[in-house]
Amino acid sequence: MKNAKALHIIQLSCGRQIQDELCHFELAKDSWSHLSVVYGKTLKINLDKLEQDDDDIVSVKHKELFRMVGRGDPIENIKIDQDVYDDITSISARTLLHVAVNAGNLKNVEMLVREGRDEFVTKQDRHGDTALALAAYYNAKLDIVKYMVDSKMGEMLLMTHNTNEELPVHMAAGKGHKKMTTFLYSKTPGEVFKKDSRNRVLLLDRCITAELFGKRI
């Protein structure tokens, strides 16, 4: 348990590219050794402190609800206080919607998108990822992604960059998720690629790297 906590916190403390480097490590100390070798003195994380930290938690009031959603338990019959939509996890700064998307329960996602304010639906975590961006990156169920894209804030979600200047479609392509990439590309407004060539070039680069062919960009 102690190792899992430390490993989880190390991964959350790193950028997206570094997270990909660490995904195959099972021990926190192995991850730490890799970071020390590659990044040396630029690394400012204290492993001893990490091993003493708690999980990526929220306020005590909403902790159980976040855990339920994280397990994929249905919450449509639970009365939810409005202030839960303002709560975020302590390390990754993720909302209940981020957690619901990762858990893969469509009904929970639908309820949260329907009941939450616009700012809640488009909230970005510490890496600048919206819930839709996480769904794209982790190749969530396509029906969840379709629901979010078709929602009131869908277009804004498609056009929101994270801290690495990536759109959801870039994230899906970078991970080699062909169906997800094709769908997101078909829904992302064309002006995004016409007005800023960097978006087009990055998508092309990601598709070539992941060997996603057959779609003209």
N, C-alpha and C positions, 0 to 999 in steps of 0.2 A: 504493500500500500504506500509506504514511504517513497519507494522508488517511482511508483506511478505518478504520485503528486509532483515530485521533482521534475520528472520527464515532461509531464504535462505543462508545467510552468515554464520550463526552458523553451518548449516549442511555441508557447503563446508569446514569449518575450522576444521572439525573432521575427524577422520579416518573412514574407511568403517564400522567397527564393531559398532562404536558409532553412525554413521548415521542410522543404522538399529534400534538402540534404540530410535531414535528421530522421526522416520517416522510417528508415529501416533499423534504427537503433532501438534496442529493447531496454537498455540500462541507461539511467541518467548520467552516470559517470562516463560511459562511452560517448554519449552526446557531448558532454563537457570536454572530454579529451579531444574530440574532433574539432570543436569550436576553438579550443586553445591552440591547436596546431595550425588551423587555417587562418584564424583571425588574430591570434596572439594578444598583444597588449591593448588592442582596440576593444576587447571584450570586457564588459564591466559588470557582468552578472556574478554574484557570489553563490556558489553551489550550496555551501553550508546553510546560508539563509534560505535558499529555495526549499531545502529539505525540511525546514521548520514551518514554512508557510502553509496556510489552509488551501482548500480547493478553490477553484474559480467560483466564488459564491455571490449571492445577492443578500439583501436585507433579510433579517430573521423572519419578518412578516411574510415574505413571499418565497422563502426558500423551498418549502414543500411543493408549492405550485410549480416552480421551475423544475424540481426533480420529477414531478409527475409528467410534465410536458417532455422532459428529456427522455423519459422511459417510453414515451408514446402513448401514455394513458389518456383516454378521452376526457375532455374538460367541458364539453358543451352544456352539461347540466350543473356546472359549478358557477356560483355567483362570484364574479371577479371584480375586485375593487378597481376603480379607475386609475389609482396611483400605481398599479402594477405596470401600466404602459410606460411609466417613466423610469422604471427600475432596470438596471443593467448589471451584468456580472462584473465582479470586482477587477478581474485581470484582463479579460478579452473585451470588455465593454459591450457585450451582446445582450440584445433584448430577448423577451420571451418568444418573439417571432423567429429570431435566429435559431433559438433552441428547438422550436417546433419544426422548422424546416429540416434541421439535421436529424430529428427523430423520425421524420417521414410520415406523420399522421396528417393526411389531407384535411380531415374535418377540423382539427385543431388550427391548422393554417388558415382555413376558410373563415373560421370564427374570429381569429385574431385580426385578420386583414379587414374583415367586415366591421368589427367593433372598435378597432384602434384608429386613432387620429392619423392624418396624413404623415405627420412627423414621425410617428411610431413605425409606420410601414416602410418609410424610407431611411430610417435610422442606420447609421454606419458604425461598425465596431472599431476597435483600435487600429485595424489595418485599412479602414475605410471601406470595408465590405458591407453591403446591404445583405438582407436575408436572401434576396434573389441571387446575389453574387456568390454566396456560400452554396446555394443550390446548384449553381452552374459549376462551381469548382469541384464539389463532391459528387456530382452527377446524381442529384436527387431524383425522385420520381418525376417523370415528365408532367403528370397531371398537376402536381404542385406548382411547377414552374409555369405551366399554362395558365393556371388560376391567377397567379401573381401578375403575370404579364397582361392578362385581360382585365385586371382590376383598375380602379380609378387612377392609381399612381404607377401603373405598369410602364408607361413610356418613360417616366422619370427614372424608374429603376433600371431600365435598359440603357439609359444614357448617363448613368452615374459612374464616374471613375473612382477607383480606390487610390490608396496612397502610392501605388506603383503605376498609376495612370492606366489601369486596365479596366475595360468594360466587362460585364458578365460574359459576353461572347468570347472575349479574349481568354478569360479564365477557363471556360469550357474547352476551347481549342487547345490551350496549353496543356491540358490534361488528357487530350486525345479522345474526348467525348463527342463522337461524330454526330449522333442524333441530337444531342443537346446543342451542339454548335450550329447545326443546320437550322434547328428551330429558332434559336436566338438570333441568328443572322437574318432569318426571314422576317422577324418581328422588330429588329432594331431599325429605327428610322434611317433612311438612306442618307439624309443630310449629315449624319454623324461621320460618315466615311467621305462624303464629298467635300465638306467644309474643312476637315482636318485630315490631311493625308497620313498623319502619324497613326491614326486609328486603323486606316486601311493597311498600311505597311506592317503594323504590329500583328494584325489578324493574319495577313498573308504569311508572315514569318512563323507564327504559331502553327498554322495549318501545315506548312511545309515540314517543320520540325517534327510534328506529330504524325506526319504522313496522312493528313486528311485531304484527300484529293476529290475531284469530281464536282466541286462547287466553285463557280466563277465569282471572284471577288473584285 
